[in-house]
Amino acid sequence: MKLGAALLALALTAAAPTPEPTPTPSPQRVLGLIRAVFRSHRPPPPYISYTVQRKQLTDRGAIDYAESYSDELWVRNLDRAALKRRVFPYGGLGPPQFERPAFNEDRDPGPPTADIFEPAPKKPTLVSDVPTPEPAGEGLKTIGTIKVSSEYDYYVDSLAIEGNLVHLMLRPVRDPERNRLREVYADKTTFEVTRLIAHDRLYVGREIYDTTFDIHVSTLEGHPIVTTIHGEVGKTSNGTEYVGDGKSVDYTFKNIKFPSAMPEWYFNARMYAGHDKELPS
């Protein structure tokens, strides 16, 4: 009996199917998952207020006080219209100004809830312009229980696991000036973005210098937010090194809040004078 039971157990064990190995996602699909997870948090809250601190260094490595400052902003995310007030060094706020913060534009970046995967605009936009949403490729396709974007604007040249992070090296498919991401770091389990390396340009007269932005991303109340940006100006296409103030610049986003409502006049510069005693502080 004991021998028969042992043979039966052996036979059952041998007949048990071997589990299929879980396929490893391709690097290109990992990028799609990272972007899909980021987009799953969209749209951002309708309103956001925050402080952005800009610190620029001189060519000698000291703080360039003329180009280093802090601003308070109250933003309507629908069109990025914003009321901005400069923070005085010794306390108090300056007069109201209309602003439209944006990444990949010739002004301070923001807001922290912006779509970091969004291509740069085809042409520069003015602060007074209302951004027009551009088509996002072919839309989203459902794979299992998560939507993966079919926006093929980057090749993934390499993928590496670094501790708890997955690190992707990207190459633009078509337009390097619009598709400016070069590296993406994300949590290897949740695919939440934690850091980005992006390319930009600095124009000085006729010279064009490559610039690198190191962008760190966190979450607040379930929404991805940019927390810091470090920029370094590099060289021209012929190898000329940039020399001058502003080679190194840092942006820090603080005091981020999501108010449930903001007055409509915040977003109409012509109405500021009639609400001088109601300005936010």
C-alpha positions as CSV (number, residue, x, y, z in Angstrom):
1,M,0.0,0.0,0.0
2,K,2.8,2.4,0.9
3,L,4.6,1.7,-2.4
4,G,1.3,2.1,-4.4
5,A,0.6,5.4,-2.7
6,A,4.1,6.6,-3.4
7,L,3.8,5.7,-7.1
8,L,0.4,7.4,-7.4
9,A,1.8,10.6,-5.8
10,L,4.8,10.4,-8.2
11,A,2.5,10.0,-11.2
12,L,0.3,12.9,-10.1
13,T,3.4,15.1,-9.6
14,A,4.7,14.2,-13.0
15,A,1.4,14.9,-14.7
16,A,1.1,18.4,-13.2
17,P,1.6,21.0,-15.9
18,T,4.7,23.3,-15.6
19,P,3.6,26.9,-15.1
20,E,4.1,29.1,-18.1
21,P,6.8,31.7,-17.4
22,T,5.5,35.3,-17.2
23,P,6.6,37.1,-20.3
24,T,8.9,40.1,-19.7
25,P,7.4,43.3,-21.3
26,S,9.4,44.7,-24.2
27,P,11.2,48.1,-23.5
28,Q,8.8,49.8,-25.9
29,R,5.8,48.4,-24.0
30,V,7.3,49.4,-20.7
31,L,7.4,53.0,-22.0
32,G,3.7,52.7,-23.0
33,L,2.8,51.4,-19.5
34,I,4.7,54.3,-17.8
35,R,3.0,56.8,-19.9
36,A,-0.4,55.1,-19.5
37,V,0.0,55.1,-15.7
38,F,0.9,58.8,-15.7
39,R,-2.1,59.6,-18.0
40,S,-4.4,57.6,-15.7
41,H,-4.1,60.4,-13.2
42,R,-5.4,63.0,-15.8
43,P,-6.9,65.4,-15.8
44,P,-5.3,67.3,-12.9
45,P,-7.4,69.2,-10.4
46,P,-9.1,72.3,-12.0
47,Y,-7.1,74.8,-9.9
48,I,-3.6,74.8,-8.4
49,S,-1.6,77.3,-6.3
50,Y,2.1,77.1,-5.7
51,T,5.4,78.8,-5.1
52,V,8.2,78.5,-7.7
53,Q,11.7,79.4,-6.7
54,R,14.3,80.1,-9.4
55,K,18.0,80.0,-8.5
56,Q,20.6,80.9,-11.1
57,L,24.3,80.9,-10.8
58,T,26.9,83.3,-12.2
59,D,29.8,82.1,-14.3
60,R,31.8,82.1,-11.0
61,G,29.4,79.7,-9.3
62,A,27.8,82.4,-7.0
63,I,24.1,83.0,-6.8
64,D,23.0,85.5,-9.5
65,Y,20.6,87.5,-7.4
66,A,19.4,89.6,-10.4
67,E,18.0,86.4,-12.0
68,S,17.1,84.5,-8.9
69,Y,13.6,85.0,-7.5
70,S,10.4,83.5,-6.1
71,D,6.8,83.8,-7.5
72,E,3.4,82.8,-6.2
73,L,1.0,81.5,-8.8
74,W,-2.7,80.7,-8.8
75,V,-3.5,78.7,-12.0
76,R,-6.6,77.4,-13.8
77,N,-5.4,74.2,-15.3
78,L,-8.0,74.2,-18.1
79,D,-6.1,76.8,-20.1
80,R,-3.1,77.5,-17.7
81,A,-4.2,81.1,-17.2
82,A,-2.6,82.3,-14.0
83,L,-2.3,85.2,-11.6
84,K,1.3,85.7,-10.5
85,R,2.9,87.8,-7.8
86,R,6.6,88.2,-7.2
87,V,7.8,87.5,-3.7
88,F,9.9,90.4,-2.4
89,P,13.2,89.3,-0.7
90,Y,12.3,91.0,2.5
91,G,8.7,90.1,2.7
92,G,5.5,91.0,0.9
93,L,4.2,90.4,-2.7
94,G,4.5,92.5,-5.8
95,P,1.6,93.6,-8.0
96,P,-0.5,91.1,-9.9
97,Q,0.7,89.9,-13.3
98,F,-1.0,87.7,-15.8
99,E,1.0,84.5,-16.7
100,R,0.5,81.3,-18.6
101,P,3.2,78.9,-17.2
102,A,4.3,76.2,-19.6
103,F,7.1,73.7,-20.1
104,N,9.0,73.9,-23.4
105,E,8.4,77.6,-23.7
106,D,10.5,80.8,-23.4
107,R,9.3,81.4,-19.8
108,D,9.4,79.8,-16.4
109,P,8.2,76.2,-16.5
110,G,4.9,75.0,-14.9
111,P,2.5,74.3,-13.5
112,P,3.7,71.3,-11.5
113,T,0.7,69.2,-12.8
114,A,1.5,69.8,-16.5
115,D,1.7,66.8,-18.8
116,I,5.4,66.0,-18.9
117,F,5.0,63.7,-21.9
118,E,3.3,66.5,-24.0
119,P,5.3,67.4,-27.1
120,A,6.7,70.9,-27.3
121,P,4.5,73.2,-29.4
122,K,5.2,73.5,-33.1
123,K,5.8,77.2,-32.7
124,P,6.3,79.4,-29.6
125,T,3.2,80.7,-28.0
126,L,2.7,84.0,-26.4
127,V,1.6,84.4,-22.7
128,S,-1.7,85.9,-24.0
129,D,-2.3,82.9,-26.3
130,V,-4.8,80.2,-25.3
131,P,-3.1,76.8,-25.8
132,T,-4.9,74.5,-28.3
133,P,-4.7,70.8,-27.4
134,E,-2.9,68.8,-30.0
135,P,-3.9,65.3,-31.1
136,A,-2.3,62.6,-29.0
137,G,-1.5,60.1,-31.7
138,E,-4.0,57.2,-32.2
139,G,-5.5,57.4,-28.8
140,L,-5.4,54.7,-26.1
141,K,-5.8,51.0,-26.6
142,T,-6.9,48.6,-23.9
143,I,-4.5,45.8,-23.0
144,G,-5.8,43.8,-20.1
145,T,-7.0,46.3,-17.5
146,I,-4.7,49.1,-18.4
147,K,-4.8,51.5,-21.3
148,V,-1.5,51.7,-23.2
149,S,-0.8,54.7,-25.5
150,S,0.1,54.0,-29.1
151,E,2.0,57.3,-29.4
152,Y,5.2,56.2,-31.2
153,D,7.2,59.3,-30.7
154,Y,10.2,57.6,-29.0
155,Y,12.4,54.5,-29.5
156,V,13.6,52.9,-26.3
157,D,17.3,52.2,-26.9
158,S,17.9,50.5,-23.6
159,L,16.1,49.4,-20.4
160,A,17.9,48.8,-17.1
161,I,16.7,47.9,-13.6
162,E,18.4,50.1,-11.0
163,G,17.3,49.1,-7.5
164,N,13.6,49.9,-7.3
165,L,13.6,51.8,-10.5
166,V,13.3,51.0,-14.2
167,H,15.6,53.3,-16.3
168,L,14.8,53.9,-20.0
169,M,17.0,55.6,-22.6
170,L,14.9,57.3,-25.3
171,R,15.5,58.5,-28.8
172,P,13.0,60.7,-30.7
173,V,11.4,59.0,-33.7
174,R,10.8,62.1,-35.7
175,D,11.3,65.6,-34.2
176,P,14.0,65.9,-31.5
177,E,13.0,69.6,-31.0
178,R,9.4,68.7,-30.0
179,N,9.9,65.3,-28.4
180,R,12.5,66.3,-25.9
181,L,12.6,63.5,-23.4
182,R,15.9,61.5,-23.3
183,E,15.6,59.4,-20.2
184,V,12.8,58.2,-18.0
185,Y,13.0,56.7,-14.5
186,A,9.9,55.0,-13.0
187,D,9.0,52.6,-10.1
188,K,9.6,49.1,-11.4
189,T,6.4,47.8,-9.7
190,T,3.9,50.6,-10.2
191,F,5.4,52.3,-13.3
192,E,4.9,55.7,-11.6
193,V,7.4,58.3,-13.0
194,T,10.0,59.6,-10.6
195,R,12.5,61.4,-12.8
196,L,13.0,62.6,-16.4
197,I,16.0,63.9,-18.3
198,A,14.9,66.3,-21.1
199,H,16.7,68.2,-23.9
200,D,16.3,71.9,-24.6
201,R,18.0,74.8,-26.3
202,L,19.5,78.1,-25.1
203,Y,19.7,80.8,-27.8
204,V,22.4,83.4,-27.4
205,G,22.7,85.6,-30.5
206,R,23.4,83.3,-33.4
207,E,24.7,80.5,-31.1
208,I,22.5,77.7,-30.1
209,Y,23.5,75.7,-27.0
210,D,22.3,72.3,-25.9
211,T,20.7,72.3,-22.5
212,T,19.8,69.4,-20.2
213,F,16.9,69.5,-17.7
214,D,16.9,67.0,-14.8
215,I,13.2,66.8,-13.7
216,H,12.1,65.1,-10.4
217,V,8.5,64.0,-10.0
218,S,6.5,63.1,-6.9
219,T,2.8,62.7,-6.0
220,L,0.5,64.8,-4.1
221,E,-3.1,63.7,-3.2
222,G,-2.7,61.1,-5.9
223,H,-1.6,63.5,-8.7
224,P,1.9,63.4,-10.2
225,I,3.7,66.7,-9.7
226,V,7.1,68.2,-10.7
227,T,9.0,69.0,-7.6
228,T,12.4,70.2,-8.9
229,I,14.2,71.0,-12.1
230,H,17.9,71.3,-12.6
231,G,19.2,72.8,-15.8
232,E,22.7,72.8,-17.3
233,V,23.8,74.6,-20.5
234,G,26.2,72.6,-22.6
235,K,27.8,73.1,-26.0
236,T,26.9,74.2,-29.5
237,S,26.8,71.7,-32.3
238,N,30.4,72.6,-33.2
239,G,31.6,72.0,-29.6
240,T,31.7,75.5,-28.3
241,E,31.2,75.5,-24.5
242,Y,28.8,78.0,-23.0
243,V,30.5,80.7,-20.9
244,G,28.5,83.2,-18.9
245,D,25.9,83.6,-16.2
246,G,23.0,81.1,-16.2
247,K,24.9,78.0,-17.1
248,S,23.3,76.4,-14.1
249,V,19.7,77.0,-13.0
250,D,17.3,75.4,-10.5
251,Y,13.5,75.5,-10.1
252,T,11.8,74.3,-6.9
253,F,8.0,74.0,-6.6
254,K,6.7,74.4,-3.1
255,N,3.5,75.0,-1.1
256,I,1.4,73.2,-3.8
257,K,-2.3,73.2,-3.1
258,F,-5.4,72.3,-5.0
259,P,-8.1,74.8,-4.1
260,S,-11.7,73.8,-4.9
261,A,-12.4,77.2,-6.6
262,M,-10.8,80.5,-7.6
263,P,-12.4,83.8,-8.6
264,E,-12.8,84.3,-12.3
265,W,-11.1,87.7,-12.2
266,Y,-7.8,85.9,-11.3
267,F,-7.6,85.0,-15.0
268,N,-8.5,88.3,-16.5
269,A,-5.7,91.0,-16.2
270,R,-8.1,93.8,-17.1
271,M,-10.0,93.1,-13.8
272,Y,-7.0,93.3,-11.5
273,A,-7.3,97.0,-10.8
274,G,-10.9,96.6,-9.5
275,H,-9.9,93.9,-7.0
276,D,-6.8,95.5,-5.5
277,K,-7.9,94.8,-1.9
278,E,-8.8,91.2,-2.7
279,L,-5.5,90.0,-4.1
280,P,-4.4,86.6,-2.9
281,S,-1.4,86.5,-0.7
